[in-house]
Amino acid sequence: MAAVLVVVVWQLIVAGMVRRQEERNDILRTEIASLDQKIREIKDLQAQKARLQARMDVIQELQVLRPTAVRLFDALARSTPEGVFLIGFAQRGNELSLQGWAQSNARISTYMHQLDDSDQFEPSKLRVARAGELHGMHASWFELSVPQHIAKDGAAQ
């Protein structure tokens, strides 16, 4: 009888220990699930922070580059001599492509020298120059390639 009593008591003790351990495991599972949710929220916040930082970087870059267009047009206007007429230009990266008419090839040459003398541009390259007529007058059509001068901070001047 004592042996049966010891076995029953032992089973009750073991069953109690198992029940307490299962309760602890349930608490741990609940906490783990809660922590997993918090980790997901933190990752979402980090992703949102990265997106906002990228936006801020773009805005800051635009703020830095904002006066660049004004300086570019000012330098083009100051460099364009009398008798030269720009009818178009395009910008790809830091390379400008200028098209226009000039009263003579000498005016194109003067224009190129004035562009080269500007601190905004690197030496220009003549891509096309051909004789033609503009409004019934002899003129020269030209296309120039003009790299913009790059400042030490990486922005075009």
HELIX and SHEET records of a PDB file:
HELIX    1   1 ALA A    2  SER A   79  1                                  78    
HELIX    2   2 ASN A  105  ASP A  117  1                                  13    
SHEET    1   A 4 VAL A  84  ARG A  92  0                                        
SHEET    2   A 4 GLU A  95  ALA A 102 -1                                        
SHEET    3   A 4 MET A 137  PRO A 147 -1                                        
SHEET    4   A 4 LYS A 125  LEU A 134 -1                                        
END                                                                             
